[in-house]
Amino acid sequence: MIVDVLDPGLLALIMAAFVAGAIDAVVGGGGLIQIPALFAVYPGQSAATLFGTNKCASVVGTISATWRYARQVKMPWRTILPAAFAAFALSYVGAAAVAWLPKNAIRPMILLLLILAAIYTLKRKDFGLTHRPTHGGHRELAYALLLGGGIGFYDGFFGPGTGSFLIFLFVRFFGFDFLHASASAKVVNVATNLAALAYFVPNGYVLPLLALFMALANVSGSLAGSWLAIRHGSGFIRHVFLIVAAILIVKFAWDTLLLIH
């Protein structure tokens, strides 16, 4: 398929990619904007091709955000890298699980987890505002592998809200503030995106020119989003996290109701 650079739909996708990149750089959840936009503009394309194009665009933006965070924030690599490796490996397993486990079976569970995470964050006013890393040694490694693997499986199998879940888990289980959690989540997100691309790209499930345009917009958005996050700190990220969590809850609740009826 040839992408028409004069197509008004392309401009809409570029704008969507910019906004998605900005949100993703702060708390994740950019897929809530980018994926529906792709399906709206190119409804005749296969789902796999649109998902592959989305991953191509978002991984470039996520790498850009990771680079900016790494320059400004002290990265806890001892925790991040094991989580990223486990996420990369388990994302393959999650993708394979689609064949034998229906996605709709876990939708209500994800909705419940989102609600609990939002309530927990709201009730604890100091949650994620102070950076006090906990654990160490073998225990830290075990937590990183377990949480990274679990999120990797989820991202390969289902996907929506992966970045937001990662941030919450880094704050809750490692004592990070929201700024360090957001920076750490980007590295794990890069790993899961690369794992997905290892499937999509060799099988031709990508629109290269469209992916290029959207990647450039996504990078621009991610630079803006990471700048805002670093400048305004954990309090700002906490507020954006709650907004994105609320949007995710509404989306999952609506999708679940549609399935019931």
URRA-V146226 format. One record per residue. SS is DSSP state (H for helix, E for strand, L for the rest). Layout:
# URRA-V146226
[[SS] [SS]]
This chain:
# URRA-V146226
[[L] [L] [L] [L] [L] [L] [L] [H] [H] [H] [H] [H] [H] [H] [H] [H] [H] [H] [H] [H] [H] [H] [H] [H] [H] [H] [H] [L] [L] [L] [H] [H] [H] [H] [H] [H] [H] [H] [H] [H] [H] [L] [L] [L] [L] [L] [H] [H] [H] [H] [H] [H] [H] [H] [H] [H] [H] [H] [H] [H] [H] [H] [H] [H] [H] [H] [H] [H] [H] [H] [H] [H] [L] [L] [L] [L] [H] [H] [H] [H] [H] [H] [H] [H] [H] [H] [H] [H] [H] [H] [H] [H] [H] [H] [H] [H] [H] [L] [L] [L] [L] [L] [L] [H] [H] [H] [H] [H] [H] [H] [H] [H] [H] [H] [H] [H] [H] [H] [H] [H] [H] [H] [H] [L] [L] [L] [L] [L] [L] [L] [L] [L] [L] [L] [L] [L] [H] [H] [H] [H] [H] [H] [H] [H] [H] [H] [H] [H] [H] [H] [H] [H] [H] [H] [H] [H] [H] [L] [L] [L] [L] [H] [H] [H] [H] [H] [H] [H] [H] [H] [H] [H] [H] [H] [L] [L] [L] [H] [H] [H] [H] [H] [H] [H] [H] [H] [H] [H] [H] [H] [H] [H] [H] [H] [H] [H] [H] [H] [H] [H] [L] [L] [L] [L] [L] [L] [L] [H] [H] [H] [H] [H] [H] [H] [H] [H] [H] [H] [H] [H] [H] [H] [H] [H] [H] [H] [H] [H] [H] [H] [H] [H] [H] [H] [H] [H] [H] [H] [H] [H] [H] [H] [H] [H] [H] [H] [H] [H] [H] [H] [H] [H] [H] [H] [H] [H] [H] [H] [H] [H] [L]]
